[in-house]
Structure formats: structure tokens, C-alpha cells
């Protein structure tokens, strides 16, 4: 095995070069303005991350339709009305010479009930009862609507490049719309968009084609792909490998391997599949899955989820599980962690399990998302994160805040 260090550069298929092997994976910041434009808070947050040393930053959800939000304060990229804001965000996120990619997404049926008037999905199949309370039951998309969504993804990619982002990522994981099309559990269509794996991956491949056409051959286009949904009858690793092969042949620039959905929140809760006993396997939730995918493609693979030490990261790179290691929550609690590791300092993540003691809250994954969202808000306001913040306090406070934000969003639409 050839040793790979975290400071090694990586050339992507399109020719772009990542300055090192550390990436900040996407987290939902929910820090846009109430009318879905880039805020000063987002600019400050990503400037801080850029200065932290990661070779690649990936934004949280940027939505393609202001009528289909994942959270009240998502950034929306559907026209040039906020191009100046997007440019400020891109400049801040690339301040230190790193890459900054826009993650582009649509929630599909994971559409909050108190926020969106309707929800759409490949098929009209509700989410499981434990979380159905929070989301609207979705209706099935028409062919015309599917084609419109594909063009919206392409348009968002065009705006990202125009604004100065250095790449884009398709969110095809965690149970959002593109992931729903891939899942035989959630996609039970009988037309050309459902049924066989070839048909179920058609939406993803058409989205990739539209985005590539919008940005050209020399601009990075990546994808976040579930290794598995970890649901009975859902998208499984053998299908993920086949999808990765097709993406590889089509020229995708990076495949980020993740897993789970809101119904099976592996990433958020840390409840992970069985793994071997090495340091890397104990930490990296999806290492074995990533290796299977990496062995099947030439495209660089990014592995995200659970890394706690630099030792495990270097092990994953050297053993061939991945080409880039993705960190998320660790970089909220320690903004300078990448720079420290690149200087040769050892790293131990400050991330710890969060529990309220209320099973209905702890099992959904929302607690982790909301708690870290509050810490990102602190950073965006020039304050340090607060690792000691009570999980139950963070959950209740965020629930009330998001309720108020959803009401404000609906009122804005009504006017």
C-alpha cells in the first residue's frame, strides 16, 4: 500500500485539483434570510471554515424551488435575484484558496408540514408513522413536473458557477427527492422513471446531465450517494455500486458515500451497521461500503460519517476505502481541526452522543441536526460553539424558532 497523507493534493476527473484530502461535508445551516437569500451569517460561517484548512467545503442544502423547502431558512437558487449574495458567499467560502461546492437539493416527501403547502415524490407513499406527523403526505409527480425539476437542478448549477462556487454536488442521499427515485420502497412507478434500477436511476442521471450541460466539462460535479437506505425493501449496497458505475462512466467528479434517511437516520444518530474491529471501521460508519464502491469505479470517493481521529482518516485513505475524508460535526466544534492535522498534530473529535432521554426525540436524528444548527448559528454570529448546551433545551428552543420561521415564511408567501 502506498501511504497517503491528509495533505496530499487530489486531481479530479475534470482536471480541478483539491489542495488536500480533508472535506467539510454538508450540514443544513438554515441560516438564510426569511426570503431564502444569502445572509451575513452564512458569509461569516463559511469564511471561518475556509480559514480552517479544509481542501473542500460543501454547503448545506440549497433548494431549487422556494415552494419546496427542507427548512424555513434554506437558501434557494432558482433565479438571479440573489446573485450578488451568492457571489459574497462563494468568495467567503473560497477565501483561503480551497474549493467550495454548492450542494443542490429538493426535499421530495421529506417536506415539513408546517412549511410547504404541498409535497411531491416519485410515488404517493407516506413516510413511516413515527415521523409522518412532521411531513406532508406527498402526491406522485407527473412526467411534466419531473422534466421541470431536472431543468431546475441544471439551472441551480448554472447559478452556482456564475456566482463563483468551484463545484456543485447533487444530494442523492438521506431520503431526499433524488434518493427517493432510487429507492424501490419509495419509487413504485410503472413508467420509465420506476421499476428496474435502470429506470429508478434515470432521474439522477438526467439531473447530472442537465447540470453538466449547464457548467461544462471542466467544472466539478459531484454526488452524495447513499450506500444503503438501511430500510427493508429500500436502496441497497449492490444497487449503489451499479449506480456508481454508471455515474463513473458518465464523468462524475466525486462520489460521497453516506447512508440512511429520516426514517433510518444512521448518520445523525451514529447507529451504524456491523463493521470490523479496526480503528477506521469502529469510527467510519460506511467504510466497508465505500471500499466496495471505490473498487468498482475510477472516480474519487469521499467517505463521510463517524471519523474521530486522524489515525482512522489516514488508515481509510491508505487502505483504499476512500480518496477524501469528510468531516461535519467535528468542524463545528473545532473550526481549526483541519489546519491542525495538516500541521501534523493529532486529532480527537469533540463530538459526543446527544440524548434527551425521550425516545421519540432521540430516535429521529432531528436532535443532532438541530443542536449542531444552534452551534453553527453561534459561530455565524461571531461566538464560539457551546459544547455544554443542554440537548433538550436546544431541541425545544429550535422547535419554537422553526415554528415561528415557518409562520413567517407562509406569511411572506401570502403577501
C-alpha positions in Angstrom: 0.0 0.0 0.0 1.2 3.5 -0.9 0.9 5.8 2.2 -1.5 8.7 1.6 -1.3 11.8 3.8 -4.1 14.2 4.6 -2.1 17.0 2.9 -1.8 15.2 -0.4 -3.5 17.0 -3.3 -6.1 15.3 -5.5 -6.8 15.8 -9.2 -10.4 15.2 -10.1 -11.5 13.8 -13.5 -12.5 17.3 -14.7 -8.9 18.5 -14.1 -9.7 20.6 -10.9 -7.3 20.0 -8.0 -8.3 19.7 -4.3 -5.4 21.0 -2.2 -5.7 18.3 0.4 -7.8 15.3 1.4 -10.0 16.8 4.1 -13.5 18.0 3.2 -16.2 19.6 5.2 -19.3 17.6 4.4 -22.7 19.3 4.1 -24.8 20.2 7.1 -28.1 22.1 7.0 -27.2 25.5 8.3 -30.7 27.1 7.9 -29.1 30.5 8.1 -30.5 32.2 5.0 -32.9 35.2 5.3 -36.6 34.5 5.7 -36.9 35.1 1.9 -34.2 32.5 1.2 -31.3 34.7 0.3 -27.7 34.5 1.5 -27.3 36.2 4.9 -24.3 37.8 6.5 -24.3 34.9 8.9 -23.7 32.4 6.1 -20.8 34.5 4.8 -19.2 34.7 8.3 -19.6 31.0 8.9 -18.1 29.9 5.6 -15.2 32.4 5.9 -14.4 30.8 9.2 -14.5 27.3 7.7 -12.4 28.4 4.7 -9.7 29.6 7.1 -9.9 26.3 9.0 -7.8 24.5 6.4 -10.2 22.0 4.6 -9.4 21.5 1.0 -13.1 21.3 0.1 -16.2 22.8 1.7 -19.6 21.6 0.7 -22.6 23.8 1.5 -25.7 22.7 3.2 -29.0 22.2 1.2 -29.5 24.8 -1.5 -33.0 24.3 -2.8 -34.2 24.5 -6.4 -37.7 25.7 -5.6 -38.8 28.2 -2.9 -42.1 26.2 -2.7 -40.3 23.0 -1.8 -38.1 23.7 1.2 -36.4 21.4 3.7 -36.3 24.0 6.4 -37.6 27.6 6.7 -34.3 29.4 6.1 -32.8 27.3 3.2 -31.0 29.2 0.5 -32.9 28.9 -2.8 -31.2 29.1 -6.2 -33.9 29.4 -8.8 -33.1 32.8 -10.5 -30.6 35.6 -10.4 -32.4 37.7 -7.8 -29.8 36.9 -5.2 -26.7 36.5 -7.4 -24.8 39.2 -5.5 -25.5 37.3 -2.3 -24.4 34.0 -3.8 -21.2 35.7 -5.0 -20.4 37.0 -1.5 -21.0 33.5 -0.1 -18.7 31.9 -2.7 -15.9 34.5 -2.1 -16.1 33.8 1.7 -16.1 30.1 1.2 -13.0 30.1 -1.0 -11.1 32.8 0.9 -8.1 30.5 1.8 -7.8 29.0 -1.7 -9.9 25.9 -1.0 -12.8 24.6 -3.1 -16.3 25.5 -2.2 -19.1 23.4 -3.8 -22.9 24.1 -3.6 -25.0 21.2 -2.6 -28.2 21.2 -4.6 -31.3 19.5 -3.3 -35.1 19.0 -3.3 -36.8 17.5 -0.3 -39.4 15.4 -2.1 -41.7 13.9 0.5 -39.4 15.0 3.4 -41.3 18.2 3.2 -42.2 19.8 6.5 -45.9 20.0 7.1 -45.8 23.5 8.6 -43.7 25.0 5.8 -44.8 23.7 2.4 -48.3 23.7 1.0 -47.8 20.5 -1.0 -45.2 17.7 -1.2 -44.3 15.7 -4.3 -42.4 12.4 -4.7 -41.9 9.6 -7.2 -44.9 7.8 -5.7 -47.6 8.7 -3.2 -46.2 6.5 -0.4 -46.2 8.1 3.0 -43.3 8.1 5.4 -43.4 5.7 8.3 -45.8 6.7 11.2 -43.0 7.7 13.6 -42.1 10.8 11.5 -45.2 11.1 9.3 -46.6 13.7 11.8 -43.9 16.2 10.8 -44.2 15.9 7.0 -46.9 16.3 4.3 -48.1 13.2 2.5 -46.8 13.5 -1.0 -48.6 13.2 -4.3 -47.0 11.4 -7.3 -45.1 13.6 -9.7 -46.3 13.9 -13.3 -43.9 13.5 -16.2 -44.1 17.2 -16.9 -43.1 18.0 -13.3 -40.2 15.6 -13.4 -38.8 17.2 -16.5 -39.2 20.7 -14.9 -37.3 19.5 -11.8 -34.4 18.2 -13.9 -34.1 21.6 -15.5 -34.3 23.3 -12.1 -31.3 21.3 -10.9 -29.4 22.3 -14.0 -30.3 26.0 -13.5 -29.1 25.9 -9.9 -25.8 24.5 -11.1 -25.5 27.4 -13.6 -26.1 29.9 -10.9 -23.5 28.3 -8.7 -20.8 28.6 -11.4 -21.9 32.1 -12.2 -21.6 33.1 -8.6 -18.1 31.8 -8.2 -18.6 28.4 -6.5 -15.9 26.0 -7.6 -18.2 23.0 -7.9 -21.6 21.5 -7.3 -22.9 18.4 -5.6 -26.2 16.5 -6.2 -27.8 15.5 -3.0 -28.9 11.9 -3.8 -28.8 10.6 -0.2 -30.7 10.7 3.1 -34.1 10.2 1.7 -34.5 13.4 -0.3 -36.1 13.5 -3.7 -33.2 12.1 -5.8 -32.7 9.4 -3.2 -36.4 8.6 -3.3 -36.3 8.0 -7.0 -33.5 5.4 -6.4 -35.4 3.5 -3.7 -37.6 0.6 -4.7 -39.5 1.2 -1.5 -40.4 4.8 -2.2 -40.4 4.7 -6.0 -43.1 2.2 -7.2 -43.8 3.9 -10.6 -44.6 1.8 -13.6 -43.4 4.3 -16.2 -39.8 5.0 -17.4 -38.9 6.6 -14.1 -39.6 3.5 -11.9 -39.4 -0.3 -11.7 -35.9 -1.5 -12.8 -32.8 0.0 -11.4 -32.1 1.5 -14.8 -35.4 3.3 -14.7 -35.0 4.3 -11.0 -31.6 5.9 -11.6 -32.9 7.7 -14.7 -33.9 10.8 -12.7 -30.4 11.1 -11.1 -28.7 10.6 -14.5 -30.9 13.2 -16.2 -30.2 15.6 -13.3 -26.5 15.0 -13.7 -26.8 15.5 -17.5 -28.6 18.8 -17.0 -26.0 20.1 -14.5 -23.1 19.0 -16.6 -24.6 20.8 -19.7 -25.0 23.9 -17.6 -21.4 24.1 -16.2 -19.3 22.4 -18.9 -16.7 19.6 -18.8 -14.1 21.4 -16.6 -16.2 22.2 -13.6 -16.6 19.7 -10.8 -19.9 17.9 -10.4 -20.2 15.5 -7.5 -22.9 13.4 -6.0 -23.7 12.4 -2.4 -25.0 8.8 -2.7 -26.5 6.5 -0.1 -24.5 3.3 0.3 -27.8 2.0 1.5 -31.1 3.3 3.0 -30.9 0.7 5.8 -34.7 0.0 5.3 -36.3 -3.3 4.4 -37.1 -3.1 0.7 -35.1 0.1 0.2 -32.0 1.0 -1.8 -29.2 -1.4 -1.0 -25.4 -1.5 -1.5 -25.4 -3.8 -4.6 -27.6 -1.2 -6.3 -25.4 1.7 -5.0 -22.4 0.0 -6.7 -24.3 -0.2 -10.0 -25.4 3.4 -9.8 -21.8 4.4 -9.0 -20.5 2.6 -12.1 -23.0 4.4 -14.4 -22.0 7.8 -12.8 -18.4 6.9 -13.2 -18.8 6.2 -16.9 -20.8 9.4 -17.3 -17.9 11.5 -15.9 -18.9 12.4 -12.4 -16.1 14.0 -10.5 -16.6 12.7 -6.9 -18.9 10.2 -5.2 -19.5 11.0 -1.5 -20.7 7.8 0.3 -23.2 8.1 3.1 -26.3 6.3 4.2 -29.7 6.4 5.9 -32.8 8.6 5.7 -35.0 10.4 8.2 -36.7 7.0 8.6 -33.4 5.3 9.4 -31.1 8.1 10.5 -27.7 6.3 10.6 -25.6 9.4 10.0 -27.3 11.6 12.6 -27.7 9.0 15.4 -24.5 7.1 15.0 -26.4 3.8 15.0 -24.3 2.0 12.3 -24.1 -1.3 10.5 -21.8 -4.1 11.7 -18.2 -3.5 10.9 -14.7 -4.9 11.5 -12.7 -4.0 14.6 -10.0 -1.8 13.2 -9.8 1.8 14.3 -11.1 3.0 11.0 -14.0 0.6 11.0 -15.0 1.5 14.5 -15.2 5.1 13.5 -16.2 5.4 9.9 -19.8 4.2 9.6 -19.7 3.4 5.9 -16.1 2.4 5.3 -16.8 -1.1 4.1 -19.5 0.2 1.7 -17.2 2.9 0.4 -14.5 0.4 -0.3 -16.9 -1.7 -2.4 -17.9 1.4 -4.4 -14.3 2.6 -4.8 -13.1 -0.8 -6.1 -15.8 -0.6 -8.7 -15.1 2.9 -10.1 -12.2 5.2 -11.1 -14.0 8.3 -9.8 -12.6 9.6 -6.5 -14.7 8.6 -3.4 -15.3 10.7 -0.4 -16.2 8.9 2.9 -18.2 10.8 5.5 -19.7 9.7 8.8 -18.1 9.0 12.2 -14.4 9.8 11.9 -13.0 10.7 15.3 -9.2 10.5 14.9 -6.6 11.4 12.3 -5.3 7.8 12.6 -8.6 6.5 11.3 -8.7 9.0 8.4 -5.2 8.1 7.3 -6.0 4.4 7.6 -9.1 4.8 5.4 -7.1 6.7 2.7 -4.1 4.3 2.7 -6.2 1.1 2.8 -8.2 2.3 -0.3 -11.6 2.9 1.3 -11.7 6.5 0.0 -9.7 9.3 -1.6 -11.2 12.1 0.6 -12.3 12.1 4.2 -15.4 14.1 5.1 -16.0 15.7 8.4 -19.1 17.6 9.6 -20.0 18.0 13.2 -16.3 17.8 14.3 -15.7 21.0 12.3 -18.5 22.8 14.1 -16.9 22.1 17.5 -13.3 22.8 16.3 -13.1 25.1 13.3 -9.3 24.7 13.1 -9.2 20.9 13.2 -8.1 20.5 9.5 -5.3 23.1 9.9 -4.0 21.3 13.0 -4.0 17.9 11.3 -2.2 19.3 8.2 0.5 20.6 10.6 0.9 17.1 11.9 -1.0 17.4 15.1 -3.0 14.5 16.3 -6.8 14.9 16.2 -9.6 13.6 18.5 -13.1 14.7 17.7 -15.0 16.5 20.4 -18.3 15.1 19.1 -20.3 13.1 21.7 -23.7 11.4 21.5 -26.6 13.7 22.3 -29.6 12.3 24.2 -32.7 13.9 25.8 -33.9 10.6 27.4 -37.0 10.9 25.3 -37.0 8.0 22.9 -39.4 9.7 20.4 -36.9 12.6 20.0 -33.6 10.7 20.3 -34.5 8.1 17.6 -35.4 10.5 14.8 -32.0 12.2 14.2 -33.6 15.7 14.4 -31.9 16.3 17.8 -28.4 16.1 16.3 -29.3 18.3 13.4 -30.9 21.0 15.5 -28.3 21.0 18.2 -25.5 21.5 15.7 -27.5 24.0 13.9 -27.6 26.1 17.0 -23.8 25.9 17.3 -23.4 27.0 13.7 -25.7 29.9 14.4 -23.4 30.9 17.3 -20.3 30.8 15.0 -22.1 32.8 12.3 -22.7 35.5 15.0 -19.0 35.6 15.9 -19.4 33.5 19.1 -17.7 30.2 19.9 -19.8 27.0 19.9 -21.2 25.9 23.3 -20.5 22.1 23.7 -22.2 22.1 27.1 -25.6 23.2 25.8 -28.4 21.1 27.0 -29.8 18.8 24.2 -33.4 19.1 25.5 -33.1 22.9 25.7 -31.7 23.0 22.2 -34.5 20.8 20.9 -37.3 22.8 22.4 -35.7 26.2 21.5 -35.2 25.1 17.9 -38.8 23.7 17.7 -40.2 27.1 18.8 -37.8 29.0 16.5 -38.6 26.9 13.5 -42.3 27.2 14.1 -42.0 31.0 14.1 -39.9 30.9 11.0 -42.3 28.7 9.2 -45.2 31.0 10.1 -43.1 34.0 8.8 -42.4 32.1 5.6 -46.0 31.3 5.0 -47.0 34.9 5.7 -44.3 36.2 3.2 -45.8 33.9 0.5 -49.3 35.1 1.2 -48.2 38.7 0.6 
